[in-house]
Amino acid sequence: MPIVAQSTETTDWVSRYADEVVAESERRAEGAKHDGAGAPVIVVASGLSPSGPIHLGNLREVMTPHLVADEIRRRGYTVRHLLSWDDYDRYRKVPAGVAGIDDSWAEHIGKPLTSVPAPKGSPHANWAEHFKAAMTASLAELGVEYDGISQTEQYTSGAYREQILFAMKHRGDIDAILDQYRTKKAPPKKQSQKPVDEAELEAAEGSGAADEDDGSGSAAGYFPYKPYCGDCGKDLTTVTAYDDDTTELTYTCSACGFSETVRLSEFDRGKLVWKVDWPMRWAHEGVVFEPSGVDHSSPGSSFQVGGQIVGLFGGKQPIGPMYAFVGISGMAKMSSSKGGVPTPADALEIMEPQLLRWLYARRRPNQSFKIAFDQEIQRLYDEWDRLAGKVADGSVLPADAAAHARAVGTAAGELPKTPRPMPYRTLASVVDVTAGAEDQTLRILSELDPGNPLAALDEVRPRLDRAEAWINTQVPVEQRTVVRAEPDAELLASLDDEGRESLRLLLEGLDSHWSLDGLTHLVYGVPKVRAGFSADAGPKELPPEIKVAQRTFFALLYHLLVGRDTGPRLPTLLLAVGQDRVRKLLGA
């Protein structure tokens, strides 16, 4: 059953862009593509190059139009989210850190991505299909509905033949537009006292027409088309002659020396250069909305130049925001040419799809943000759960409610969810202590709330599985929790009267406080009672010294239980260890 559309009063960024896209689509209504019933089809677009692992920064290229398209669907319009797989792009370099490849893959540089062998051991037909597969699976898990198009299939089937011939005929007009930017120098960079962001620096250095492929020039002139060599298959070719009337094209290859003359009206082994290819597709597909990264939005780069070229093809430039980079806690800007870069599949191993969707939905596209693979993920989950609570009790702000609704489902319905979403940090602590043993995990989790005990682990899945994956893949071994096998006799013997009395009060209260809330009250209350206050005393009633006493007491418990100064939250740890073993390790 479709989700009821959110009120336009939410005024979140998705609603605002949806308003603009619908209005722009209505302005273009004459001659627009229509569905079978005659209603206009609103086209939004994304483009991904499967040149290597498709990372979490690339995901923003898809999530931004997805969220806007989904909002438009909720309003009853017909929307097509076109996802162009740029698999006919050239293979530029051998990426680092990809399993199953070696230096021999360098011999394929210059070939289309679909002509490069997949990494060893891959079940996929070629390089592009190998990297598309993981992204396709992740998008399905995220509930992203799209219409995928292979640019290899488009070009080799002749789908763009008319546009290619048109571009070649009007190459002088295209060259004149591009020439406006070729001689422009980048403005001097302003000095800033704030730290330099590597992502912004890379984007700034990578922008501008001179840094992007805009076509080849030779003694015969400028040509916006690049053939792939008929002998070695690479794009290291130069067009040396072209006849507009016969469409005969002659090229030579600098890689192998091969040369041939072909009839372009029948030839399908090549493509338009990027700065011409992109606006051609806007016109061909009738794209109304497409975001672009900062590297494509800078002055003189693809999006700006494309806005002038698209008119030659009889189309209009899509509207769409510049989107900022997505980072990872503790890492610099992600680049698919670098190894070890987290992908959507990596993120979905440790977080539910709803949380990942929310991270993209709650920030405007031009706002950068980081995705946590470290301890920060626990705080993010706490924030997400608090938001869900506000939605449930009606205290949530409209824009936050909209972001939540976009995270938990789409126009087609809600995404599968955890029936009983216990705190992520609690689940992580439990699987950390139990090393994933299901019987012990169920025992501990069922004791968290004795009044409403957990009956089966499926009630806390898939969140439990995500927390376990986080512990196993992201927490260093030296930070894992290992409960002591025997009491620390030396430490117990060295305790002063205050330490022994604190342990006695804790042990006496275990039976009557054996639940998550009860143990929380107990461990925080012992230092209060030792100082002559009630265990129920609030912060305003207590002197600052109590916090110091609590930290000292907590450190003592951690040393006696796990041999370290810190560890999982003590109430959870006590439940995980079990009452009998706690008594033994605390010297009872």
C-alpha positions as CSV (number, residue, x, y, z in Angstrom):
1,M,0.0,0.0,0.0
2,P,1.5,3.4,-1.0
3,I,2.6,5.7,1.7
4,V,0.5,8.8,2.1
5,A,2.3,11.8,0.6
6,Q,3.7,14.3,3.1
7,S,2.3,17.7,3.2
8,T,4.1,20.3,1.1
9,E,4.3,22.4,4.3
10,T,7.2,20.2,5.3
11,T,9.4,22.5,3.1
12,D,12.3,20.1,3.2
13,W,14.8,20.3,0.3
14,V,13.2,17.3,-1.5
15,S,9.8,18.9,-1.6
16,R,11.2,22.2,-2.9
17,Y,13.1,20.5,-5.7
18,A,10.0,18.4,-6.5
19,D,8.0,21.6,-6.8
20,E,10.6,23.0,-9.2
21,V,10.8,19.9,-11.3
22,V,7.0,19.6,-11.7
23,A,6.8,23.3,-12.7
24,E,9.7,22.9,-15.2
25,S,8.1,19.8,-16.6
26,E,4.8,21.6,-17.1
27,R,6.7,24.4,-19.0
28,R,8.2,21.8,-21.3
29,A,4.9,19.9,-21.7
30,E,4.6,20.6,-25.4
31,G,6.5,17.8,-27.1
32,A,7.4,16.0,-23.9
33,K,7.4,12.2,-23.7
34,H,4.2,10.7,-22.5
35,D,3.2,7.4,-21.0
36,G,0.6,5.0,-22.5
37,A,-2.3,7.0,-21.0
38,G,-1.1,10.3,-22.5
39,A,0.2,11.7,-19.2
40,P,3.6,13.4,-19.4
41,V,6.6,11.4,-18.1
42,I,8.9,13.4,-15.9
43,V,12.5,12.3,-16.5
44,V,15.2,12.6,-13.8
45,A,18.6,11.2,-14.3
46,S,21.8,9.9,-12.7
47,G,25.0,8.6,-14.2
48,L,27.5,6.2,-12.8
49,S,30.8,5.0,-14.3
50,P,31.6,1.4,-13.2
51,S,35.4,2.1,-13.5
52,G,36.0,0.6,-10.1
53,P,34.2,0.2,-6.7
54,I,31.1,2.5,-6.8
55,H,31.5,4.3,-3.5
56,L,29.3,6.1,-1.0
57,G,30.1,9.5,-2.7
58,N,28.7,8.1,-6.0
59,L,25.6,7.0,-4.2
60,R,24.6,10.7,-3.8
61,E,24.4,10.9,-7.6
62,V,21.6,8.4,-7.4
63,M,20.0,9.2,-4.0
64,T,19.4,12.9,-4.8
65,P,17.2,12.3,-7.9
66,H,15.7,9.2,-6.3
67,L,14.4,11.1,-3.4
68,V,13.0,13.9,-5.7
69,A,11.5,11.3,-8.1
70,D,9.9,9.5,-5.2
71,E,8.3,12.6,-3.9
72,I,6.9,13.4,-7.3
73,R,5.5,9.8,-7.5
74,R,3.8,10.3,-4.1
75,R,2.0,13.3,-5.7
76,G,0.6,11.0,-8.4
77,Y,2.9,11.9,-11.4
78,T,4.6,9.5,-13.7
79,V,8.3,9.6,-13.2
80,R,11.2,7.9,-14.9
81,H,14.5,7.8,-13.0
82,L,17.0,7.1,-15.7
83,L,20.3,5.7,-14.5
84,S,23.0,5.7,-17.2
85,W,25.7,3.2,-16.6
86,D,28.7,4.9,-18.3
87,D,30.2,1.5,-19.2
88,Y,31.4,2.6,-22.6
89,D,33.8,5.1,-21.0
90,R,37.5,4.3,-21.4
91,Y,39.4,2.3,-18.8
92,R,41.7,5.0,-17.4
93,K,44.0,3.2,-15.0
94,V,44.4,0.1,-12.8
95,P,42.8,0.9,-9.5
96,A,44.6,0.1,-6.3
97,G,43.3,-2.3,-3.7
98,V,40.9,-4.3,-6.0
99,A,41.2,-8.1,-5.4
100,G,41.8,-10.4,-8.3
101,I,43.8,-8.0,-10.5
102,D,47.5,-7.3,-11.1
103,D,49.6,-5.0,-13.3
104,S,48.7,-7.0,-16.4
105,W,45.4,-5.1,-16.4
106,A,47.3,-2.0,-17.6
107,E,47.4,-3.5,-21.1
108,H,43.6,-2.7,-21.3
109,I,43.9,1.0,-20.6
110,G,42.0,2.9,-23.3
111,K,39.5,0.2,-24.0
112,P,35.8,0.5,-23.1
113,L,35.0,-0.7,-19.6
114,T,32.8,-3.5,-21.1
115,S,35.9,-4.8,-23.0
116,V,38.1,-5.1,-20.0
117,P,38.2,-8.5,-18.2
118,A,36.6,-8.8,-14.8
119,P,38.9,-9.4,-11.8
120,K,40.0,-13.0,-11.5
121,G,37.3,-15.2,-9.8
122,S,34.4,-12.9,-10.7
123,P,31.3,-14.5,-12.2
124,H,30.7,-11.4,-14.3
125,A,31.4,-11.0,-18.0
126,N,33.6,-8.0,-17.9
127,W,35.0,-5.2,-15.7
128,A,31.9,-3.0,-15.9
129,E,29.4,-5.7,-15.1
130,H,31.5,-6.8,-12.1
131,F,31.3,-3.4,-10.4
132,K,27.7,-2.7,-11.5
133,A,26.5,-5.9,-9.8
134,A,27.3,-4.8,-6.2
135,M,25.7,-1.4,-6.8
136,T,22.6,-2.9,-8.3
137,A,22.2,-5.1,-5.3
138,S,22.6,-2.2,-2.9
139,L,20.1,0.0,-4.7
140,A,17.6,-2.8,-4.5
141,E,18.1,-3.1,-0.8
142,L,17.7,0.7,-0.5
143,G,14.4,0.6,-2.3
144,V,15.7,2.7,-5.2
145,E,13.5,2.3,-8.3
146,Y,15.3,3.2,-11.6
147,D,15.5,2.5,-15.3
148,G,19.0,1.4,-16.0
149,I,20.6,2.0,-19.4
150,S,24.0,0.7,-20.6
151,Q,25.8,3.3,-22.7
152,T,27.7,0.4,-24.4
153,E,24.4,-0.9,-25.6
154,Q,23.2,2.5,-26.6
155,Y,26.3,3.3,-28.7
156,T,26.9,-0.1,-30.2
157,S,23.3,-0.5,-31.2
158,G,23.3,2.7,-33.1
159,A,20.8,4.4,-30.8
160,Y,22.7,7.6,-31.0
161,R,23.7,7.5,-34.7
162,E,21.6,10.5,-35.7
163,Q,23.0,12.5,-32.8
164,I,26.6,11.6,-33.6
165,L,26.2,12.6,-37.3
166,F,24.6,15.8,-36.2
167,A,27.4,16.6,-33.8
168,M,30.0,15.9,-36.5
169,K,28.2,18.1,-39.0
170,H,28.0,20.9,-36.4
171,R,31.4,20.4,-35.0
172,G,32.4,24.0,-35.8
173,D,29.6,25.3,-33.6
174,I,30.5,22.9,-30.8
175,D,34.2,23.9,-31.1
176,A,33.3,27.6,-30.9
177,I,31.4,27.0,-27.6
178,L,34.2,25.0,-26.1
179,D,36.8,27.5,-27.2
180,Q,35.3,30.1,-25.0
181,Y,36.6,28.2,-22.0
182,R,39.8,26.6,-23.2
183,T,41.8,29.8,-22.8
184,K,40.3,30.8,-19.5
185,K,42.6,30.6,-16.5
186,A,41.3,29.5,-13.2
187,P,40.9,32.4,-10.7
188,P,43.6,32.6,-8.0
189,K,42.8,30.6,-5.0
190,K,42.0,32.6,-1.9
191,Q,44.1,31.9,1.2
192,S,42.0,30.6,4.1
193,Q,42.9,30.1,7.7
194,K,40.6,27.1,8.0
195,P,41.9,23.6,7.2
196,V,41.9,22.7,3.6
197,D,39.4,20.0,2.7
198,E,41.0,17.4,0.3
199,A,37.7,16.9,-1.4
200,E,37.2,20.5,-2.3
201,L,40.9,20.8,-3.3
202,E,40.6,17.9,-5.7
203,A,37.4,19.3,-7.2
204,A,38.9,22.7,-7.7
205,E,42.0,21.3,-9.4
206,G,40.0,18.9,-11.5
207,S,37.5,21.5,-12.9
208,G,37.7,23.5,-16.1
209,A,37.4,22.6,-19.8
210,A,41.1,22.1,-20.2
211,D,41.0,19.2,-17.7
212,E,38.1,17.3,-19.3
213,D,38.0,15.5,-22.6
214,D,36.3,17.8,-25.1
215,G,37.4,16.3,-28.4
216,S,40.4,15.8,-30.6
217,G,42.1,18.3,-32.9
218,S,44.3,17.5,-35.8
219,A,45.4,19.0,-39.1
220,A,41.9,18.2,-40.3
221,G,40.3,20.2,-37.5
222,Y,38.2,19.6,-34.4
223,F,36.1,16.4,-34.0
224,P,33.7,15.6,-31.1
225,Y,33.8,11.9,-31.8
226,K,36.3,9.3,-30.6
227,P,36.5,5.9,-32.4
228,Y,37.7,2.8,-30.6
229,C,40.5,1.2,-32.6
230,G,39.4,-1.7,-34.9
231,D,42.7,-3.5,-34.1
232,C,43.7,-3.0,-30.4
233,G,40.3,-1.8,-29.2
234,K,41.7,1.4,-27.6
235,D,40.6,5.0,-27.9
236,L,44.1,6.4,-28.5
237,T,42.9,7.4,-31.9
238,T,42.9,10.6,-34.0
239,V,40.4,11.5,-36.7
240,T,42.4,12.6,-39.7
241,A,39.5,13.1,-42.2
242,Y,35.8,13.3,-42.4
243,D,33.4,13.9,-45.2
244,D,30.0,15.3,-44.2
245,D,28.2,14.1,-47.3
246,T,29.4,10.5,-47.4
247,T,30.1,10.3,-43.6
248,E,33.4,8.6,-44.4
249,L,35.8,9.0,-41.4
250,T,39.4,8.1,-41.4
251,Y,41.3,7.6,-38.1
252,T,44.7,6.4,-37.0
253,C,45.6,4.7,-33.7
254,S,48.7,5.9,-31.8
255,A,48.8,2.7,-29.7
256,C,49.2,0.2,-32.5
257,G,49.5,2.2,-35.7
258,F,46.3,0.9,-37.2
259,S,44.4,3.1,-39.6
260,E,41.1,2.7,-41.4
261,T,38.3,4.5,-43.2
262,V,34.7,3.8,-42.1
263,R,31.3,5.1,-43.0
264,L,30.1,6.8,-39.8
265,S,26.5,6.3,-40.8
266,E,27.1,2.6,-40.3
267,F,29.9,2.6,-37.7
268,D,29.1,1.9,-34.1
269,R,32.5,1.5,-32.4
270,G,33.1,4.9,-30.8
271,K,31.4,7.6,-28.8
272,L,31.0,11.3,-28.4
273,V,33.4,13.0,-26.1
274,W,32.1,13.6,-22.6
275,K,31.3,17.4,-22.9
276,V,29.2,16.6,-26.0
277,D,27.9,13.2,-24.9
278,W,26.2,14.5,-21.7
279,P,24.2,17.4,-23.3
280,M,23.3,15.1,-26.2
281,R,21.7,12.7,-23.7
282,W,19.8,15.5,-22.0
283,A,18.1,16.3,-25.2
284,H,17.7,12.7,-26.3
285,E,16.1,11.6,-23.1
286,G,14.2,14.8,-22.2
287,V,15.9,15.0,-18.8
288,V,14.3,17.6,-16.5
289,F,16.3,17.1,-13.3
290,E,19.9,15.9,-12.8
291,P,22.3,16.8,-10.0
292,S,26.0,17.1,-10.6
293,G,29.1,16.9,-8.4
294,V,31.2,20.0,-7.7
295,D,33.8,18.8,-10.1
296,H,31.2,19.0,-13.0
297,S,29.6,22.2,-11.8
298,S,32.7,24.5,-11.6
299,P,33.0,27.4,-14.1
300,G,34.0,26.1,-17.5
301,S,33.3,22.4,-16.7
302,S,30.8,19.9,-18.1
303,F,27.5,21.2,-16.7
304,Q,28.1,24.8,-17.6
305,V,29.4,24.1,-21.1
306,G,26.7,21.4,-21.6
307,G,24.1,24.0,-21.0
308,Q,25.2,25.8,-24.2
309,I,25.7,22.7,-26.3
310,V,22.4,21.1,-25.4
311,G,20.6,23.7,-27.4
312,L,22.3,22.6,-30.6
313,F,20.6,19.2,-30.1
314,G,17.2,20.9,-29.6
315,G,17.1,20.2,-25.9
316,K,17.2,22.1,-22.6
317,Q,19.6,21.8,-19.7
318,P,18.1,20.0,-16.8
319,I,17.7,21.8,-13.5
320,G,19.5,20.3,-10.5
321,P,21.8,21.1,-7.6
322,M,25.5,20.8,-7.2
323,Y,26.0,18.1,-4.6
324,A,28.9,18.0,-2.2
325,F,31.2,15.1,-1.4
326,V,30.4,12.4,1.1
327,G,33.2,11.4,3.5
328,I,33.9,8.6,5.9
329,S,34.9,9.2,9.5
330,G,38.6,9.5,9.6
331,M,39.1,9.3,5.8
332,A,39.7,11.9,3.0
333,K,37.5,12.3,-0.1
334,M,36.5,9.0,-1.6
335,S,37.7,8.2,-5.1
336,S,36.7,5.1,-7.0
337,S,40.3,4.9,-8.4
338,K,41.6,4.3,-4.9
339,G,41.5,1.0,-3.1
340,G,39.7,0.3,0.1
341,V,37.0,2.9,-0.5
342,P,33.7,2.1,1.3
343,T,30.8,1.2,-1.0
344,P,27.1,1.2,-0.3
345,A,27.4,-2.6,0.2
346,D,30.0,-2.0,2.9
347,A,27.7,0.5,4.7
348,L,24.7,-1.8,4.4
349,E,26.7,-4.5,6.2
350,I,26.7,-2.4,9.4
351,M,23.6,-0.3,9.1
352,E,20.0,-0.8,8.1
353,P,18.9,0.7,4.8
354,Q,16.6,3.2,6.6
355,L,19.6,4.8,8.4
356,L,21.6,5.1,5.2
357,R,18.7,6.6,3.3
358,W,18.2,9.1,6.2
359,L,21.8,10.3,6.0
360,Y,21.2,11.3,2.4
361,A,17.7,12.6,2.9
362,R,18.3,14.9,5.9
363,R,21.1,17.0,4.3
364,R,20.7,19.3,1.4
365,P,22.7,18.2,-1.6
366,N,25.2,21.0,-1.3
367,Q,25.9,20.1,2.3
368,S,28.8,17.6,2.8
369,F,28.5,15.0,5.5
370,K,30.3,11.9,6.8
371,I,29.2,8.3,7.1
372,A,30.4,6.7,10.3
373,F,32.2,3.4,10.3
374,D,33.6,4.0,13.7
375,Q,32.1,4.5,17.2
376,E,30.1,7.5,15.8
377,I,27.7,5.0,14.3
378,Q,26.3,4.3,17.8
379,R,25.5,8.0,18.3
380,L,23.9,8.2,14.8
381,Y,21.6,5.3,15.7
382,D,20.7,6.9,19.0
383,E,19.8,10.1,17.1
384,W,17.8,8.0,14.6
385,D,15.9,6.2,17.4
386,R,15.1,9.5,19.1
387,L,13.7,10.8,15.8
388,A,11.5,7.8,15.5
389,G,10.2,8.4,19.0
390,K,9.3,12.0,18.1
391,V,7.5,10.8,15.0
392,A,5.6,8.4,17.1
393,D,4.5,10.9,19.8
394,G,3.9,13.7,17.3
395,S,6.5,16.1,18.7
396,V,8.7,16.0,15.5
397,L,9.4,19.1,13.4
398,P,7.8,19.0,9.9
399,A,11.1,18.8,7.9
400,D,12.5,16.1,10.2
401,A,9.2,14.1,9.8
402,A,9.7,14.4,6.0
403,A,13.3,13.1,6.2
404,H,12.1,10.2,8.4
405,A,9.3,9.3,6.0
406,R,11.7,9.3,3.0
407,A,14.1,7.1,5.0
408,V,11.6,4.4,6.1
409,G,9.9,3.9,2.7
410,T,9.1,5.0,-0.8
411,A,5.9,5.7,-2.7
412,A,5.7,1.9,-3.2
413,G,5.6,1.2,0.5
414,E,7.7,0.8,3.6
415,L,11.1,-0.9,3.6
416,P,11.5,-4.1,5.7
417,K,12.3,-3.1,9.2
418,T,13.4,-4.5,12.6
419,P,10.3,-5.4,14.5
420,R,11.8,-4.5,17.9
421,P,14.6,-2.0,17.4
422,M,16.7,-2.2,20.5
423,P,19.5,0.4,20.9
424,Y,22.3,-0.3,18.4
425,R,25.0,0.3,21.1
426,T,23.3,-2.3,23.3
427,L,23.2,-4.9,20.6
428,A,26.8,-4.2,19.7
429,S,27.9,-4.5,23.3
430,V,26.1,-7.8,23.7
431,V,27.5,-9.5,20.6
432,D,30.9,-8.1,21.5
433,V,30.8,-9.9,24.9
434,T,29.1,-13.1,23.6
435,A,31.2,-13.3,20.4
436,G,27.9,-13.8,18.6
437,A,26.8,-16.9,20.5
438,E,23.0,-16.9,19.8
439,D,21.9,-18.6,23.0
440,Q,23.8,-16.2,25.2
441,T,22.7,-13.2,23.1
442,L,19.1,-14.2,23.5
443,R,19.5,-14.8,27.2
444,I,21.0,-11.3,27.8
445,L,18.6,-9.5,25.5
446,S,15.6,-11.2,27.1
447,E,16.8,-9.9,30.5
448,L,17.0,-6.3,29.4
449,D,13.3,-5.7,30.0
450,P,11.9,-8.5,32.3
451,G,8.4,-7.1,31.9
452,N,8.5,-7.6,28.1
453,P,11.2,-10.3,27.5
454,L,12.5,-10.9,24.0
455,A,11.1,-14.2,22.7
456,A,13.4,-14.7,19.6
457,L,16.4,-13.0,18.0
458,D,14.4,-12.5,14.8
459,E,12.5,-9.7,16.7
460,V,15.8,-7.6,16.7
461,R,16.9,-8.5,13.2
462,P,18.3,-7.2,10.9
463,R,19.6,-4.6,13.3
464,L,21.3,-7.2,15.5
465,D,23.1,-8.6,12.4
466,R,24.3,-5.2,11.4
467,A,25.6,-4.5,14.9
468,E,27.4,-7.9,14.9
469,A,28.9,-7.1,11.5
470,W,30.1,-3.8,12.9
471,I,31.8,-5.4,15.8
472,N,33.4,-8.1,13.6
473,T,34.6,-5.8,10.8
474,Q,35.2,-2.3,12.2
475,V,36.3,-2.8,15.9
476,P,40.0,-3.6,16.2
477,V,40.7,-6.9,18.0
478,E,42.5,-5.0,20.8
479,Q,39.3,-3.1,21.5
480,R,37.1,-6.1,21.7
481,T,35.7,-7.0,25.1
482,V,37.1,-10.2,26.7
483,V,35.6,-11.0,30.1
484,R,38.1,-12.2,32.7
485,A,38.2,-16.0,33.3
486,E,39.3,-15.6,36.9
487,P,39.0,-12.9,39.5
488,D,41.8,-10.3,39.8
489,A,42.9,-11.5,43.3
490,E,45.7,-8.9,43.5
491,L,43.4,-6.0,42.8
492,L,40.7,-7.3,45.1
493,A,43.2,-7.7,48.0
494,S,44.5,-4.1,47.5
495,L,41.0,-2.4,47.8
496,D,40.5,0.1,50.6
497,D,37.4,0.2,52.7
498,E,35.6,2.5,50.3
499,G,36.2,0.2,47.4
500,R,35.1,-2.9,49.3
501,E,32.0,-1.2,50.6
502,S,31.1,0.0,47.0
503,L,31.3,-3.6,45.7
504,R,29.2,-4.9,48.6
505,L,26.4,-2.4,47.9
506,L,26.5,-3.4,44.2
507,L,26.4,-7.1,44.9
508,E,23.6,-6.8,47.4
509,G,21.5,-5.0,44.8
510,L,22.0,-7.3,41.9
511,D,19.0,-9.5,42.5
512,S,16.5,-6.7,42.9
513,H,17.9,-4.6,40.0
514,W,18.6,-7.3,37.4
515,S,17.3,-5.4,34.3
516,L,18.8,-2.8,32.1
517,D,17.1,0.1,33.8
518,G,17.6,-1.4,37.3
519,L,21.3,-2.0,36.8
520,T,21.7,1.6,35.4
521,H,20.1,2.9,38.6
522,L,22.2,0.7,40.7
523,V,25.7,1.4,39.3
524,Y,25.1,5.1,39.2
525,G,23.5,5.0,42.7
526,V,26.3,3.2,44.6
527,P,28.6,6.2,44.7
528,K,25.7,8.5,45.7
529,V,24.8,6.2,48.7
530,R,28.5,6.0,49.7
531,A,28.6,9.8,49.9
532,G,25.4,9.9,52.0
533,F,22.9,10.8,49.3
534,S,19.9,8.9,48.1
535,A,20.4,6.7,45.1
536,D,17.5,8.7,43.4
537,A,19.2,12.0,43.9
538,G,19.4,14.1,40.7
539,P,22.4,16.0,39.4
540,K,21.2,19.3,40.9
541,E,21.2,17.8,44.4
542,L,24.8,16.4,44.1
543,P,28.2,18.0,44.5
544,P,30.7,17.8,41.6
545,E,32.7,15.2,43.5
546,I,30.0,12.6,42.9
547,K,30.9,12.4,39.2
548,V,34.5,11.8,40.1
549,A,33.5,9.0,42.5
550,Q,31.3,7.5,39.8
551,R,34.2,7.5,37.3
552,T,36.5,5.9,39.9
553,F,33.9,3.2,40.7
554,F,33.2,2.5,37.0
555,A,37.0,2.1,36.3
556,L,37.2,-0.4,39.2
557,L,34.3,-2.5,37.8
558,Y,35.8,-2.5,34.3
559,H,39.2,-3.7,35.7
560,L,37.6,-6.4,37.7
561,L,35.4,-7.6,34.8
562,V,37.4,-7.1,31.6
563,G,40.8,-5.9,32.7
564,R,40.6,-2.5,31.2
565,D,39.7,1.1,32.1
566,T,36.7,1.2,29.8
567,G,34.3,-1.1,28.0
568,P,30.7,-1.5,27.0
569,R,28.1,0.3,29.1
570,L,28.3,-1.2,32.5
571,P,24.6,-2.2,32.8
572,T,24.8,-4.0,29.5
573,L,28.1,-5.6,30.4
574,L,26.8,-6.9,33.8
575,L,23.8,-8.5,32.1
576,A,26.1,-10.0,29.4
577,V,28.4,-11.5,32.0
578,G,25.6,-13.0,34.0
579,Q,24.9,-12.6,37.7
580,D,26.8,-15.7,38.9
581,R,29.9,-14.8,37.0
582,V,29.7,-11.1,38.1
583,R,29.6,-12.2,41.7
584,K,32.6,-14.5,41.2
585,L,34.7,-11.8,39.5
586,L,33.8,-9.1,42.1
587,G,35.0,-11.4,44.9
588,A,31.6,-12.4,46.4
